[in-house]
Amino acid sequence: MQEVKLLRLSTGEDVIAKVGENDQGISLNKPFVIIPQQSAPGQPIRLMMSLYNAFGKNDTITVSKDKIVFTTEPKDDLLKSYAQNTSSIISAKTPGLITENSVPKL
């Protein structure tokens, strides 16, 4: 089972993803880069998540082990935000019955 981890890459990027390992290095499933943003001077810094592999076909990429500076557990609020960004809850709408009273007037 893959665990969600926060990684700092040698490029300076902070990435959150479901982390695994393969022959080529560390596999990142559904990776998001974390971008700190400040709307104006004196305002609090907010964190934005953007797809790390926005233009690739797959949800999983592999990073060489030597490109990872450190790995750690993400804070709870960051983990919750990641879960919201990666969840795929689909609410199916079941059609209701058409009755004489619910037929629209034309």
DSSP file (Angstrom, degrees, kcal/mol; ACC not computed):
  #  RESIDUE AA STRUCTURE BP1 BP2  ACC     N-H-->O    O-->H-N    N-H-->O    O-->H-N    TCO  KAPPA ALPHA  PHI   PSI    X-CA   Y-CA   Z-CA
    1    1 A M              0   0    0      0, 0.0     2,-0.3     0, 0.0     0, 0.0   0.000 360.0 360.0 360.0 134.0    0.0    0.0    0.0
    2    2 A Q        -     0   0    0     16,-0.1     2,-0.3    18,-0.0    18,-0.2  -0.619 360.0-147.7 -84.0 137.7    1.3    3.4   -0.9
    3    3 A E  E     -A   19   0A   0     16,-0.9    16,-3.1    -2,-0.3     2,-0.5  -0.775  20.4-114.2-101.0 147.9    1.6    6.1    1.7
    4    4 A V  E     +A   18   0A   0     -2,-0.3     2,-0.3    14,-0.3    14,-0.2  -0.716  45.7 174.1 -81.1 126.3    1.1    9.8    1.1
    5    5 A K  E     -A   17   0A   0     12,-2.7    12,-2.0    -2,-0.5     2,-0.5  -0.890  32.3-128.4-131.2 159.5    4.4   11.6    1.6
    6    6 A L  E     -AB  16  72A   0     66,-3.0    66,-2.5    -2,-0.3     2,-0.4  -0.951  31.2-170.2-107.3 127.8    5.8   15.1    1.2
    7    7 A L  E     -AB  15  71A   0      8,-3.3     8,-2.9    -2,-0.5     2,-0.6  -0.939  19.3-149.4-122.7 141.2    9.1   15.2   -0.7
    8    8 A R  E     -AB  14  70A   0     62,-2.3    61,-2.9    -2,-0.4    62,-1.1  -0.953  23.2-151.8-104.0 123.3   11.6   18.0   -1.3
    9    9 A L  E >   - B   0  68A   0      4,-2.8     3,-2.4    -2,-0.6    59,-0.2  -0.548  27.5-110.7 -91.5 160.0   13.3   17.5   -4.7
   10   10 A S  T 3  S+     0   0    0     57,-2.9    58,-0.1     1,-0.3    -1,-0.1   0.676 117.8  65.6 -63.6 -16.5   16.8   18.7   -5.5
   11   11 A T  T 3  S-     0   0    0     56,-0.3    -1,-0.3     2,-0.1     3,-0.1   0.513 120.8-108.2 -80.6  -6.0   15.1   21.3   -7.8
   12   12 A G  S <  S+     0   0    0     -3,-2.4     2,-0.2     1,-0.3    -2,-0.1   0.354  75.2 135.9  95.5  -5.1   13.6   22.9   -4.7
   13   13 A E        -     0   0    0     -5,-0.0    -4,-2.8    22,-0.0     2,-0.5  -0.524  48.3-142.6 -78.9 142.7   10.1   21.8   -5.4
   14   14 A D  E     -AC   8  34A   0     20,-0.5    20,-2.9    -6,-0.2     2,-0.4  -0.934  24.5-173.5-102.8 125.0    7.9   20.3   -2.6
   15   15 A V  E     -AC   7  33A   0     -8,-2.9    -8,-3.3    -2,-0.5     2,-0.4  -0.955  15.2-159.9-124.3 136.4    5.8   17.5   -3.9
   16   16 A I  E     +AC   6  32A   0     16,-2.7    16,-2.5    -2,-0.4     2,-0.3  -0.960  33.9 133.1-113.6 134.5    3.0   15.6   -2.2
   17   17 A A  E     -A    5   0A   0    -12,-2.0   -12,-2.7    -2,-0.4     2,-0.7  -0.981  63.6 -83.3-165.1 167.6    2.1   12.1   -3.6
   18   18 A K  E     -AC   4  29A   0     11,-2.4    11,-3.1    -2,-0.3     2,-0.4  -0.812  57.9-147.5 -82.0 120.4    1.4    8.5   -2.9
   19   19 A V  E     +AC   3  28A   0    -16,-3.1   -16,-0.9    -2,-0.7     2,-0.2  -0.754  30.3 151.3-105.6 138.0    4.9    7.1   -2.8
   20   20 A G  E     - C   0  27A   0      7,-2.3     7,-1.3    -2,-0.4     2,-0.4  -0.773  34.2-116.7-141.1-172.8    6.2    3.7   -3.8
   21   21 A E  E     + C   0  26A   0      5,-0.3     2,-0.2    -2,-0.2     5,-0.2  -0.995  29.5 165.9-136.2 141.8    9.4    2.2   -5.1
   22   22 A N  E >   - C   0  25A   0      3,-2.8     3,-0.6    -2,-0.4    -2,-0.0  -0.786  53.9 -81.6-139.4-174.6   10.4    0.5   -8.3
   23   23 A D  T 3  S+     0   0    0     -2,-0.2     3,-0.1     1,-0.2    -2,-0.0   0.797 125.9  47.8 -63.3 -30.3   13.5   -0.5  -10.2
   24   24 A Q  T 3  S-     0   0    0      1,-0.1     2,-0.3    40,-0.0    41,-0.3   0.674 123.3 -85.0 -87.7 -17.6   14.0    3.0  -11.7
   25   25 A G  E <  S-C   22   0A   0     -3,-0.6    -3,-2.8    39,-0.2     2,-0.5  -0.970  78.8  -6.9 154.9-137.7   13.6    4.9   -8.4
   26   26 A I  E     -CD  21  63A   0     37,-3.0    37,-2.9    -2,-0.3     2,-0.4  -0.859  59.1-143.5-101.4 125.5   10.7    6.4   -6.4
   27   27 A S  E     -CD  20  62A   0     -7,-1.3    -7,-2.3    -2,-0.5     2,-0.6  -0.745   9.6-160.4 -91.7 134.9    7.3    6.2   -8.0
   28   28 A L  E     -CD  19  61A   0     33,-3.3    33,-2.2    -2,-0.4     2,-0.5  -0.958   3.4-160.7-117.0 114.4    4.9    9.1   -7.3
   29   29 A N  E    S-CD  18  60A   0    -11,-3.1   -11,-2.4    -2,-0.6    31,-0.2  -0.843  75.7  -7.7 -99.0 128.8    1.2    8.4   -7.9
   30   30 A K  E    S-     0   0A   0     29,-3.2    -1,-0.2    -2,-0.5     2,-0.2   0.945  88.5-165.7  52.0  57.1   -1.0   11.5   -8.4
   31   31 A P  E     -     0   0A   0      0, 0.0    21,-2.3     0, 0.0    22,-0.6  -0.499  10.9-170.2 -76.8 140.4    1.8   14.0   -7.5
   32   32 A F  E     -CE  16  51A   0    -16,-2.5   -16,-2.7    19,-0.3     2,-0.4  -0.991  17.2-136.4-125.8 136.9    1.0   17.6   -6.8
   33   33 A V  E     -CE  15  50A   0     17,-2.9    17,-2.2    -2,-0.4     2,-0.6  -0.748  20.2-133.8 -88.8 140.6    3.6   20.4   -6.4
   34   34 A I  E     -CE  14  49A   0    -20,-2.9   -20,-0.5    -2,-0.4    15,-0.2  -0.855  21.3-170.0-100.1 123.7    3.0   22.7   -3.5
   35   35 A I  E     - E   0  48A   0     13,-3.4    13,-2.6    -2,-0.6     2,-0.3  -0.949  13.6-144.1-118.5 114.3    3.3   26.4   -4.4
   36   36 A P  E     - E   0  47A   0      0, 0.0     2,-0.4     0, 0.0    11,-0.2  -0.595  24.4-175.4 -75.6 136.5    3.3   29.0   -1.6
   37   37 A Q  E     - E   0  46A   0      9,-3.4     9,-3.5    -2,-0.3     2,-0.5  -0.991  19.1-162.5-135.7 143.1    1.4   32.2   -2.6
   38   38 A Q  E     - E   0  45A   0     -2,-0.4     7,-0.1     7,-0.2     9,-0.0  -0.990   8.2-157.6-123.6 122.2    0.9   35.6   -0.9
   39   39 A S  S    S-     0   0    0      5,-0.5    -1,-0.1    -2,-0.5     6,-0.1   0.833  76.0  -9.7 -70.8 -32.3   -1.9   37.8   -2.2
   40   40 A A  S >  S-     0   0    0      4,-0.2     3,-2.2     0, 0.0    -1,-0.2  -0.979  90.3 -73.8-158.7 157.8   -0.4   41.0   -0.9
   41   41 A P  T 3  S+     0   0    0      0, 0.0    -2,-0.0     0, 0.0    -3,-0.0  -0.311 120.3  20.3 -56.4 136.7    2.4   42.1    1.5
   42   42 A G  T 3  S+     0   0    0      1,-0.3     3,-0.1    -4,-0.0    -3,-0.0   0.281  98.7 117.8  86.2 -11.5    1.5   41.4    5.1
   43   43 A Q  S <  S-     0   0    0     -3,-2.2    -1,-0.3     1,-0.1     3,-0.0  -0.544  75.2 -93.8 -84.7 153.7   -1.2   38.9    4.1
   44   44 A P        -     0   0    0      0, 0.0    -5,-0.5     0, 0.0     2,-0.4  -0.314  40.2-109.9 -65.6 151.1   -0.8   35.2    5.2
   45   45 A I  E     -E   38   0A   0     -7,-0.1     2,-0.3    -6,-0.1    -7,-0.2  -0.689  34.1-159.9 -82.2 130.0    0.9   32.8    2.8
   46   46 A R  E     -E   37   0A   0     -9,-3.5    -9,-3.4    -2,-0.4     2,-0.5  -0.837  12.6-128.5-110.0 149.7   -1.5   30.3    1.3
   47   47 A L  E     -E   36   0A   0     -2,-0.3     2,-0.4   -11,-0.2   -13,-0.0  -0.847  21.0-167.1-100.6 131.5   -0.5   27.0   -0.2
   48   48 A M  E     -E   35   0A   0    -13,-2.6   -13,-3.4    -2,-0.5     2,-0.5  -0.913   9.4-146.1-114.0 142.4   -1.7   26.1   -3.7
   49   49 A M  E     +E   34   0A   0     -2,-0.4     2,-0.4   -15,-0.2   -15,-0.2  -0.920  17.8 179.4-110.4 135.5   -1.5   22.6   -5.2
   50   50 A S  E     -E   33   0A   0    -17,-2.2   -17,-2.9    -2,-0.5     2,-0.0  -0.985  40.2 -93.7-132.3 143.7   -0.9   22.1   -8.9
   51   51 A L  E >   -E   32   0A   0     -2,-0.4     3,-0.6   -19,-0.2   -19,-0.3  -0.329  28.5-155.1 -55.8 129.8   -0.6   18.8  -10.8
   52   52 A Y  T 3  S+     0   0    0    -21,-2.3     3,-0.2     1,-0.3    -1,-0.2   0.825  94.2  35.1 -76.8 -32.2    3.1   18.0  -11.1
   53   53 A N  T >  S+     0   0    0    -22,-0.6     3,-1.1     1,-0.1    -1,-0.3  -0.453  74.2 151.1-117.7  56.0    2.6   15.9  -14.2
   54   54 A A  T <  S+     0   0    0     -3,-0.6    -1,-0.1     1,-0.2    -2,-0.1   0.744  73.6  40.3 -64.2 -25.4   -0.2   18.0  -15.8
   55   55 A F  T 3  S+     0   0    0     -3,-0.2    -1,-0.2    -4,-0.1     2,-0.2   0.399  93.6 100.0-108.2   3.0    0.8   17.0  -19.4
   56   56 A G  S <  S-     0   0    0     -3,-1.1    -3,-0.1     2,-0.2     5,-0.0  -0.486  70.7-130.6 -87.6 160.4    1.6   13.4  -19.0
   57   57 A K  S    S+     0   0    0     -2,-0.2     2,-0.2     3,-0.1    -1,-0.1   0.821  84.6  60.7 -76.1 -33.2   -0.7   10.5  -19.9
   58   58 A N  S    S-     0   0    0      2,-0.2    -2,-0.2     1,-0.1    -5,-0.0  -0.557  71.7-136.2-102.8 160.7   -0.3    8.6  -16.6
   59   59 A D  S    S+     0   0    0     -2,-0.2   -29,-3.2   -29,-0.1     2,-0.4   0.545  89.2  69.3 -83.7  -9.7   -1.0    9.4  -13.0
   60   60 A T  E     +D   29   0A   0    -31,-0.2     2,-0.3   -30,-0.1   -31,-0.2  -0.925  56.9 175.6-118.3 134.8    2.3    7.9  -11.9
   61   61 A I  E     -D   28   0A   0    -33,-2.2   -33,-3.3    -2,-0.4     2,-0.4  -0.871  22.9-131.5-125.9 163.8    5.8    9.2  -12.6
   62   62 A T  E     -D   27   0A   0     -2,-0.3     2,-0.4   -35,-0.2   -35,-0.2  -0.970  16.5-166.4-120.6 132.9    9.2    7.9  -11.4
   63   63 A V  E     -D   26   0A   0    -37,-2.9   -37,-3.0    -2,-0.4     5,-0.1  -0.942  29.5-109.4-116.8 137.4   11.9   10.1   -9.9
   64   64 A S    >   -     0   0    0     -2,-0.4     3,-1.9   -39,-0.2     4,-0.2  -0.375  25.2-125.2 -62.8 141.8   15.5    9.1   -9.4
   65   65 A K  G >  S+     0   0    0      1,-0.3     3,-1.5   -41,-0.3    -1,-0.1   0.832 109.1  61.4 -59.2 -33.2   16.4    8.5   -5.7
   66   66 A D  G 3  S+     0   0    0      1,-0.3    -1,-0.3   -56,-0.0    -2,-0.1   0.572  95.6  62.3 -73.5  -6.2   19.3   11.0   -6.0
   67   67 A K  G <  S+     0   0    0     -3,-1.9   -57,-2.9   -58,-0.1     2,-0.6   0.449  85.4  89.3 -93.6  -2.9   16.9   13.8   -6.9
   68   68 A I  E <   -B    9   0A   0     -3,-1.5   -59,-0.2   -59,-0.2     3,-0.1  -0.864  50.4-176.9-101.8 120.8   15.1   13.5   -3.5
   69   69 A V  E     -     0   0A   0    -61,-2.9     2,-0.3    -2,-0.6    -1,-0.2   0.917  68.7 -19.6 -80.6 -47.4   16.5   15.7   -0.7
   70   70 A F  E     -B    8   0A   0    -62,-1.1   -62,-2.3     2,-0.0     2,-0.4  -0.987  51.8-146.1-156.5 163.6   14.1   14.4    2.0
   71   71 A T  E     +B    7   0A   0     -2,-0.3     2,-0.3   -64,-0.2   -64,-0.2  -0.989  26.4 162.3-131.1 139.7   10.8   12.7    2.6
   72   72 A T  E     -B    6   0A   0    -66,-2.5   -66,-3.0    -2,-0.4    -2,-0.0  -0.945  43.8 -87.5-149.8 170.2    8.4   13.4    5.5
   73   73 A E        -     0   0    0     -2,-0.3   -68,-0.1   -68,-0.2     2,-0.1  -0.671  48.8-121.8 -78.8 133.5    4.9   12.9    6.7
   74   74 A P        -     0   0    0      0, 0.0    -1,-0.1     0, 0.0   -70,-0.0  -0.435  30.3 -98.9 -74.0 152.7    2.6   15.8    5.5
   75   75 A K     >  -     0   0    0      1,-0.1     4,-2.5    -2,-0.1     3,-0.2  -0.287  38.1-107.0 -63.4 157.2    0.8   17.9    8.1
   76   76 A D  H  > S+     0   0    0      1,-0.2     4,-2.5     2,-0.2     5,-0.2   0.875 118.2  49.9 -58.7 -42.7   -2.9   16.9    8.6
   77   77 A D  H  > S+     0   0    0      1,-0.2     4,-2.0     2,-0.2    -1,-0.2   0.867 112.5  48.1 -67.4 -34.1   -4.4   20.0    6.8
   78   78 A L  H  > S+     0   0    0     -3,-0.2     4,-2.3     2,-0.2    -2,-0.2   0.891 111.6  50.0 -69.9 -40.2   -2.1   19.4    3.8
   79   79 A L  H  X S+     0   0    0     -4,-2.5     4,-2.5     2,-0.2    -2,-0.2   0.894 110.5  50.3 -63.6 -41.4   -3.0   15.7    3.7
   80   80 A K  H  X S+     0   0    0     -4,-2.5     4,-2.0     2,-0.2    -2,-0.2   0.912 110.8  48.6 -63.9 -43.4   -6.7   16.6    3.9
   81   81 A S  H  X S+     0   0    0     -4,-2.0     4,-2.0     2,-0.2    -2,-0.2   0.897 111.2  50.5 -64.0 -40.8   -6.3   19.0    1.0
   82   82 A Y  H  X S+     0   0    0     -4,-2.3     4,-1.7     1,-0.2    -2,-0.2   0.922 108.9  51.6 -62.5 -44.0   -4.4   16.4   -1.0
   83   83 A A  H  X S+     0   0    0     -4,-2.5     4,-1.2     1,-0.2    -2,-0.2   0.885 109.7  49.8 -61.2 -38.9   -7.2   13.8   -0.4
   84   84 A Q  H  < S+     0   0    0     -4,-2.0    -1,-0.2     1,-0.2    -2,-0.2   0.882 111.4  49.2 -66.7 -37.8   -9.8   16.3   -1.6
   85   85 A N  H  < S+     0   0    0     -4,-2.0    -1,-0.2     1,-0.2    -2,-0.2   0.760 118.6  38.3 -72.6 -24.9   -7.8   17.0   -4.8
   86   86 A T  H  < S+     0   0    0     -4,-1.7    -1,-0.2    -5,-0.1    -2,-0.2   0.501  88.1 110.2-106.6  -4.7   -7.3   13.3   -5.6
   87   87 A S     <  -     0   0    0     -4,-1.2    -3,-0.0    -5,-0.2    -4,-0.0  -0.407  49.6-160.3 -72.2 149.2  -10.7   11.9   -4.6
   88   88 A S        +     0   0    0     -2,-0.1     2,-0.5     2,-0.1    -1,-0.1  -0.401  23.9 162.9-127.0  55.2  -12.9   10.7   -7.4
   89   89 A I        -     0   0    0      2,-0.0     2,-0.5     1,-0.0    -2,-0.0  -0.639  16.1-169.5 -77.4 125.0  -16.3   10.6   -5.8
   90   90 A I        -     0   0    0     -2,-0.5     2,-0.8     2,-0.0    -2,-0.1  -0.969  11.2-150.9-118.3 121.4  -18.9   10.5   -8.5
   91   91 A S        -     0   0    0     -2,-0.5     2,-0.4     2,-0.0    -2,-0.0  -0.822  14.2-146.4 -94.8 115.9  -22.5   11.0   -7.5
   92   92 A A        -     0   0    0     -2,-0.8     2,-0.7     1,-0.0    -2,-0.0  -0.662   5.6-145.2 -82.7 128.7  -24.8    9.2   -9.8
   93   93 A K        -     0   0    0     -2,-0.4    -1,-0.0     3,-0.0    -2,-0.0  -0.841  11.0-151.9 -95.0 118.6  -28.1   10.9  -10.4
   94   94 A T        -     0   0    0     -2,-0.7     2,-0.1     1,-0.1    -2,-0.0  -0.754  24.1-112.4 -90.1 133.6  -30.8    8.3  -10.8
   95   95 A P        -     0   0    0      0, 0.0     2,-0.1     0, 0.0     3,-0.1  -0.373  31.0-130.6 -66.4 140.8  -33.6    9.5  -13.0
   96   96 A G        -     0   0    0      1,-0.1     2,-0.2    -2,-0.1    -3,-0.0  -0.342  31.7 -85.5 -83.3 169.7  -36.9   10.0  -11.2
   97   97 A L        -     0   0    0     -2,-0.1     2,-0.7     1,-0.1    -1,-0.1  -0.533  35.8-132.4 -74.8 139.9  -40.2    8.7  -12.3
   98   98 A I        +     0   0    0     -2,-0.2     2,-0.3    -3,-0.1    -1,-0.1  -0.850  34.5 175.6 -93.4 119.9  -42.1   10.8  -14.8
   99   99 A T    >>  -     0   0    0     -2,-0.7     3,-0.7     1,-0.1     4,-0.6  -0.714  47.3-101.0-118.1 171.6  -45.7   11.1  -13.7
  100  100 A E  G >4 S+     0   0    0     -2,-0.3     3,-0.5     1,-0.2    -1,-0.1   0.843 122.8  51.8 -61.0 -33.3  -48.6   13.0  -15.0
  101  101 A N  G 34 S+     0   0    0      1,-0.2    -1,-0.2     3,-0.0    -3,-0.0   0.724 110.3  47.5 -77.6 -20.9  -48.0   15.7  -12.3
  102  102 A S  G <4 S+     0   0    0     -3,-0.7    -1,-0.2     2,-0.1    -2,-0.2   0.351  78.8 115.4-104.5   7.7  -44.3   16.1  -13.2
  103  103 A V  S << S-     0   0    0     -4,-0.6     2,-0.0    -3,-0.5    -5,-0.0  -0.645  71.5-118.4 -76.1 126.2  -44.6   16.4  -16.9
  104  104 A P        -     0   0    0      0, 0.0     2,-0.3     0, 0.0    -1,-0.1  -0.342  23.1-117.5 -67.0 145.5  -43.6   19.9  -17.9
  105  105 A K              0   0    0      1,-0.1     0, 0.0    -2,-0.0     0, 0.0  -0.646 360.0 360.0 -81.7 136.9  -46.1   22.2  -19.6
  106  106 A L              0   0    0     -2,-0.3    -1,-0.1     0, 0.0     0, 0.0   0.420 360.0 360.0-101.9 360.0  -45.2   23.2  -23.1
